[in-house]
Amino acid sequence: MAKSKIFITRQIPKAGIDFLKKKRYQVRVYPKDRIISKRELYAGAKWADALLCLLTDKIDSTFIKKNKHLKIIANFAVGFDNIDLKSATEHGIAVTNTPEVLTEAVAEHSIALLFSLARRVHEGDMFMHKGKYKGWEPMLFLGTQLREKTIGIIGLGRIGKEVAHRCVGLGMKVLYTKRNRDKGFEKRYHAQFVSQPQLLRKSDFVSLHVPLTKGTYHLIDKKELKMMKKTAYIINTSRGPVINEKELVRAIKNKEIAGAALDVFEYEPKVAPGLDKLDNVVLTPHMASATIEARSAMSEMAAKNIDDVLSGKRPLQIVNPDVYKKK
């Protein structure tokens, strides 16, 4: 009996691909190093029983209706806002993601952005590359130390907690906001649970760690930016549309806040006009989870989710569990 067919929309670390091949599945990987076109995505899915896709692939209701033969859509990401979950569930297609394995990588990148803002590392780097350094100066690129400064964490999930853990090690004070208070976390890190407005008003650095939902779209807008200290910075490694980028540019230009560091963008890969021209803004190309360890683990997790579904098992990382109520 022929093994099931799996289509992967872009080259990913070989750990997952090797796993699937050892299981003797038929595996096809989109060969070009770019985002797959709609036509090629549909063609690959039509051939396959399972789809391993990326967050850059739009898996909407139209796609799902035309590919309802798929048994699983395995997303190579923690977030899954690129997939129409309702439609997938209605058509009996399991959807999975890759949580937990990239927690430390994203937390580390958040801290890297924190350091870059505080100590103006990116500005110093550009200064050197442009050949402007003529010698030590007492006022050159003065930054701020992190000890005794306050980090405000919006969204205290796994990544938010890891960011807090590292910030406490740097001698920072921690404020946080989330749906449900976490007294154990407060006790361990001497953290304080506050409302979002309080957090924005009191924090020297604000770090975003929320999923993209209707409730978090433009969570940080003109009103929220005006609440922040003029000396404060904002960091986003969650999802781009959580911040209204147009208002962020306005706020930084008007010196309402001190700067920002973004790894994700509202209209990715494009950034809001003027954002890339601001010296006090750090921009990285959605690379927070880009470590060999994290991406390899994501690859293997996505592959194992596919194997579970194709073997008749319920995958551990199911994000639409209601699909099993219909079976």
N, C-alpha and C positions, 0 to 999 in steps of 0.2 A: 504494500500500500504506500502510495507516494506521500512524503512528508509535507506538512503545510508550508505555505510560501510567506515570506516576510520581506516587506519593502522598507528600506531605511532611507530617509529623505536627504541625508548628507553623510559624509564620512565622519564617524565618531571613533573614540578610542577603541582599539581592537579587542579589549577584554570582553565586551558584550557580543561582538561579532563572532569571535572565536567560540564563545559559549554556545551560541546558536548553531554554529557549524558542527560542533562536536555532538550536538543533539540531532544532527543530520537534517536540519531544516533547510529548505531552499531559500537562500538569502540573496537579495539584490540590494546594492547600495548605489544611490544616485552618484554618478562618477564626477560631476563637476563641483568645484569648490566655490559655490555660490548658493544663494537661496533658490530653491527649486521653483520653476515656473508652475503656474496653475495647470497648464496642459500636461506637463510631465508628472506633476503630483497626482492628477486624476488617472493617468495611464498606469503609474506604478501601483496605485491603490486598487485599480481594477484587476490587476494581475494577482494581487496578494490576498492572503487570509488575515494578515496582521500588519499593522502600520506602526513603525517607530518614527515619530516625527519630532520636530523641534519647535520651540516657542515662536519661531519666525514663520511657521507654517499656519495658515489660517484654515482651520477645520470647522467650517460653519455648517449650518443646517442643510444648505444645498449640497455641499460635499457629502455629508453623511447620508442624505437621502439617495444619492447616486452610488454610494458605496456601502449600503446597508448589509452587504455580505460579510463585511469585516467583523471579526470576532473581538478584536481588541485594538485600541489606539493607545500606544504607549508613548507618553510625552517625555522627552529628554529634558526635563526641567522640574522644579518644585511647583512653580505656578502653572496654571492650566487655563488662563483666561483666553487663550487662543483657540480653545475648543468649545463648541456648543454642547455642554453637558446634557442639557434637557433633551436635545435631539438624539444624542448618542444613547441615552437611557431608553428613550421611546422606541429605538430600533434595536435594543438588546445588545448594544456594543459596550464592552467594558472599557473604561478609561483609567489609566494609571499615571502616576508621576514618580519623581525620584527625590523624596524628602530625606532629611537627616544627613545624608552622606556629604552634602556640601556646606553644612552648617559652619564648620570651623573655617573653611576657605573664605566664605562670604564675610564672616566676622573679622577675620584677619584683614581683608581688603577694606572693610569699614574703618578699621584702626589705621591702616595705611593712609587713607584719605584724611582721617582726623589729624595725623601727624603732618601731612603735607600742607593742610590749611593752617595749623597752629604755628608751624615753623617755616612756612612759605617755601617749602622744598621745591615745588614746581617752578616758582618764580626764580629762585636761585639757579636752578638747572638751565632754564631758558637764558638767563643772564650770562652764564658761562658759555653756553653753546653759541651765543651771538658775539662772543669775544669782547664783552663789555667790562670784564673784571680788570681793574687797574691796581688793586691793592686793598688791604683791609681798611674798613671804615667803621667808626664806632656806632653809626646810625644805619648801617646798610642792612636792609631786610629784617628789621626788628619784628619778631613774632611774639608769641605768648607761650608761657609754660603751661602744662596741663595739670600739674598738682594743684589741688584745691579748687579747680574749675568744676563746673557742673555739666554733666552730660544728661540730656533729656532723651529718653528712649520711647518712641511711639510704636507700640506693637511689641509686647514682651513674649514672643514665641521663642523657639530654640535659638535662632540667630540673635535676637535681641538680648537674650540672657548671656550668650557667649560674648557679645560686645560689652555688656555690663561687667562681666567677670574680668575682662582685660582692662577696662577703664578703672576699676577699683584697684587693680594692681599698679596703676599709674598714679594712684592717689587722688582720683577724681570722685566727686560726689555724684550719686545717681538718683535721678527722678525718672519715674516711668508712668505710662498710662496704658491701660488695656481694658477690655470688657470686664474682666473679673480680677479683683485684687488678689495678689499672691503674697500672703503674709510670710511664708517660708522664705521666699526670695528676699523680702524686706529684711528679715532677721539675718540672713546670711551675708548680705551685702550692705546693710545699713541704708537701704534704699527707701525712698519715699514715694508713696502712691499719690498722684495728684491728678487734677482734671487737665485736659489738653491746654486750655488757656493758661492755667497756672504754669504748666511745663514750659510753654513757649515764652512766657514772661520772665521766667527764672533761669533758663538754661543758657550756658555759654556755647554749647554745641547741641544741636538737635539731630538725632539719627533715626531715620525712618525704616521700619521693618514690618510693614503690613502687606497683606495680599491686595491685589487690585479687585475691588468689588464696586457695586454701585455706591456703597456707603463710603468708600475711600477715594473715589474719583475726585481729584482736586481737593483732597483733604487739607492741603496747604495751598491757600489762595490769598488774595489781596488782604483780606481781613486778618488771617493768621500771621502773615508776614509782618504786618504792622504791629502785632503783639510782641514780636521778638525784640531783644536788645539790639541796639545799633552795633554792638561789638560781637554779636553772635553769628555763628555759622550753621548752615544746614547741610546734612549729608543724606544722600538717597541711594541705597543699594537694593531697593525693593522693586517697584515698578514705576516707570516714567510718569504716567498720568496721575499719580498720587499728588504731584506738584503741578500747579498751573505755571508752566515755564515762562509764558509771556509776562506774568505778574512777578515772577522771580527776577527776570532781567530788569524790570522796572524798579523793583525794590533795591537791587544791588546798585544800579546806576544812581538812584536817589540816596544811596548810603543809609537806607533803612535797616539793612543788615550788613555784616562785614564781608560775607562771601558764601560760596557753596561748593560742594563736591558732589558730582553726579556720575553714577555708573550706568544709569538707565535714563531713557528720555521719552518725553510725551509722544513724539511722533518719530520714534526710532526707525531708521538710523539718523534722521534729521534732528537738528537741535533748533531751539527757538532763535530767531534772528538776533544777532548781537551777543548771544551767550558765549560763543567761542572767541569773542574779542575782549572779554573781561579778564584782566590779570589775576583777580582774586577769585577765580573759578577754576576748579580742577575737573577735567572731563576724562573719563576712561571708557573704552568701548565695550560695555557690558561684559566685563572680564572678572567680576568678583568671584565666580566659582572656577576660574581658570587656573587650577593646579592639576598636575598630573594625577595626583591621588584622588581628588574630588571627581574629575571628569571620567576617570576610569571606573570609579565606583558607580557613577551615574549610568554609564554604559552597561555595566554588568547588571545593575538593578533593573533597568528597562528591559533587558533581555530576559531576565528571570521572570519578570511580570508576564511577558509574552509566553514563555514556556509554561507557566502555571495555567494561563487561560486556555492555551491550545491543548494542554493535557487534561483539561476538565476540572482544574482546581480554581479556587478563589484566590486571586493575587493579594499579597499583603498590602500593597500600595494602591488599592482601589479608591478612586475619588468619587465615583458614582455608585455607591453600594446598592442603591435602589434597583439597579439593573438585575440583581440576583433575586429580588422579590417577584420578578415576573417569570422566573424559571422554575 
